[in-house]
Structures are given as C-alpha cells and as structure tokens.
C-alpha cells in the first residue's frame, strides 16, 4: 500500500479478474503469479504471450523472480512455523 494501492484494491486482488480497480496489465501480472504459485498450474505459452504484450523481457524476468522469491518465503516460513509479524495485516 506504500506504493499507492488503496486498501480496497488490496482487498480485491483475489477478484482482480472481475474488478474495475485493476488494469489489464495488472490482471495479467496477477494471473501470471497465480500460475506460478498454485499447485498443478503452470505458465502456459498463451499466458506468457499475454505477459509479453504488457511487459518487457526484463520486466518479465523481474516479475518471475519476485513471485518465485515470495513463494520461497512462504514455503520456508510455513516449514519453520514462522507466522506473520503484523507488518501488513488487513482488517
């Protein structure tokens, strides 16, 4: 939210595909992240092609690295029983 996203927009992320609060570029980034994150899903050629329509090659690498890092942190924290520290708690 420090980067300018409203609390309402953050709350709508899981409904981004239908929400008017998100641009097509943001929707593709979220779908890309979901495909990387959800077990049994993958980034298809079609989805990668959509991403290339909105992001440069360097931006796709950066997006992929950011999502991979957050997935790593999530798995790491769960395995060690590390709970949220309250830095970004939504009401």
C-alpha positions as CSV (number, residue, x, y, z in Angstrom):
1,X,0.0,0.0,0.0
2,X,3.0,2.3,0.4
3,X,3.4,2.2,-3.4
4,X,0.0,3.8,-3.8
5,X,-2.5,0.9,-3.8
6,X,-5.6,1.6,-1.8
7,X,-6.7,-0.8,0.9
8,X,-9.8,-1.6,-1.2
9,X,-7.7,-2.5,-4.1
10,X,-5.5,-4.8,-2.0
11,X,-8.7,-6.5,-0.7
12,X,-9.9,-7.0,-4.3
13,X,-6.8,-8.8,-5.5
14,X,-8.4,-12.3,-5.4
15,X,-11.2,-10.8,-7.6
16,X,-8.9,-8.8,-9.9
17,X,-10.2,-10.6,-13.0
18,X,-13.7,-9.0,-12.5
19,X,-12.7,-5.9,-10.6
20,X,-12.7,-2.5,-12.3
21,X,-9.9,-1.4,-9.9
22,X,-7.3,-3.3,-11.9
23,X,-5.8,-2.6,-15.3
24,X,-5.4,-5.3,-17.9
25,X,-1.6,-5.2,-17.2
26,X,-2.2,-5.8,-13.5
27,X,-4.6,-8.6,-14.2
28,X,-2.0,-10.4,-16.4
29,X,0.6,-10.0,-13.7
30,X,-1.7,-11.4,-11.1
31,X,-2.7,-14.3,-13.3
32,X,1.0,-15.0,-14.1
33,X,1.8,-15.0,-10.3
34,X,-1.2,-17.4,-9.7
35,X,0.0,-19.7,-12.4
36,X,3.5,-19.8,-10.8
37,X,2.0,-20.3,-7.3
38,X,-1.0,-22.6,-7.5
39,X,0.0,-26.3,-7.3
40,X,-0.9,-28.1,-10.6
41,X,-0.9,-24.9,-12.6
42,X,1.8,-23.5,-14.9
43,X,2.6,-20.5,-17.0
44,X,1.3,-21.6,-20.4
45,X,2.6,-20.3,-23.7
46,X,-0.7,-18.3,-24.1
47,X,-0.3,-16.7,-20.7
48,X,3.4,-15.9,-21.3
49,X,2.4,-14.4,-24.7
50,X,-0.1,-12.2,-22.9
51,X,2.6,-11.1,-20.4
52,X,4.9,-10.2,-23.3
53,X,2.2,-7.9,-24.5
54,X,2.4,-5.8,-21.4
55,X,5.9,-6.3,-20.0
56,X,9.4,-6.1,-21.5
57,X,11.7,-9.1,-21.3
58,X,13.5,-7.6,-18.3
59,X,10.2,-6.9,-16.5
60,X,9.0,-10.5,-17.0
61,X,12.3,-11.7,-15.5
62,X,11.8,-9.3,-12.6
63,X,8.2,-10.4,-12.1
64,X,9.1,-14.0,-12.2
65,X,11.9,-13.5,-9.7
66,X,9.7,-11.6,-7.3
67,X,6.9,-14.2,-7.4
68,X,9.5,-17.0,-7.0
69,X,11.0,-15.2,-4.0
70,X,7.6,-14.8,-2.3
71,X,6.8,-18.5,-3.0
72,X,10.2,-19.4,-1.4
73,X,9.5,-17.3,1.6
74,X,6.0,-18.7,2.0
75,X,7.3,-22.3,1.9
76,X,10.2,-21.5,4.1
77,X,8.1,-19.8,6.8
78,X,5.5,-22.5,6.9
79,X,8.1,-25.2,7.3
80,X,9.7,-23.4,10.2
81,X,6.4,-22.3,11.8
82,X,7.2,-18.6,11.3
83,X,3.9,-16.6,11.5
84,X,3.1,-13.2,10.1
85,X,4.8,-10.4,12.0
86,X,1.9,-8.0,11.6
87,X,3.6,-5.7,9.1
88,X,0.8,-5.9,6.6
89,X,-2.3,-7.0,8.5
90,X,-5.6,-6.2,6.7
91,X,-8.7,-5.6,8.8
